[in-house]
Amino acid sequence: MEAFAAQHGIDLDASYAYSDSLSDLPMLRAVGNPVVVNPDPPLVELARQEGWQAMRFERLGRRLVALAITVLATVGGFGASRVAARRKPPPRRFAARR
């Protein structure tokens, strides 16, 4: 990354890097603006120590999943009610008289 940046005139001190894992530590340390996103526990601690920006999006993801399930259930329920409303009731069966 450093060789690529030097070859293409990229200022790493002004660059950003985003990661969620400690395995990307060399990349995060090579830039002037490291940002951890939904970091794993070891990276959370290191980001705290280094004063790096941290971003979390897990809550939004859970809310979107819940919303999608609600919408699908509503659409499915509405569709099932429309099908049920169009079905003809079964013929009445009369009990045999004695």
N, C-alpha and C positions, 0 to 999 in steps of 0.2 A: 504494500500500500504506500509506504514511504517512497519507494523508488518510482512508482507510478505518479505520485503527486509531484515529485521533483522533476520528472520527465515532462509533465504537462503543465507545469507552473501553477500548481494548486497549493495554496497556503493552508497547511494543516492547522495552524494556530487559529485560523478563522473558520475552520470546517467543523461540521457536526458529525457525530457517530451515534447510532442508536443500537441498543442491544438489550436482550433479556437474560443473558447468560454470562457467567464468569469466564467461560471459554473465549469470549471476545475481549478480554482485558487488554491485550496488546493494542487492538484497534481503538478502544476507548481512551487509552493513555496516549495515543499518538495524535489526538486532535485537541483543539482548544475548547471544544464544547461537547463533552460526552453527556449522553442522556440515556438513562436506563428506563426501559419500558416493560411493565409487568415483570419486574426482575425476580429471579430466583433468590432464595434467602441469603446465600453467601454474597450475591451481588448487592442486595439491599444494604447489608452492613458496610461493604466497601464504599458504596455510593455515599452513605452517610458520613463515613470517615473522610472521603475526598471532597465532599461538598458538591457532588454532581446532582444535576436535576433528575428527578424521578417522576415518571408518568404511569398512571394505572388506568386500565380500561376494562378490567374484569367485570365490574358492576354493570357497565353499559352493555356488555355482551350478555350477561344473565338477563337483564331487562329486555333486550331484544329477543332473546329466545322465548321468554315468558309471553311477550307480546305476540310473537309469531304463533305460538301454540294456541293462545286465546283466539286469534283471528281464524286459524284453521278450524278450531272446534266450533266457532260461531258459524262459519261458512258451511261446515259439514252438517251441523245441526239444522241450519236453515234448509239446505238441500234435502236432507232426509225428511223434514216436515213437508216440503213441497211434494216429494214423491209419495209420501203417505197420504196426503190430501187428495191426490189424483187417483189413488187406487180405489177400485170398486169394492164395497164391502162384500164378504162372502154371502152366498144365499142363506136365508134363514132355514133352519131345519126344524121341522115341527116334531114334537114327540108323538110317537104312535099312540092312538087312542085305544083304550081297552074296551 
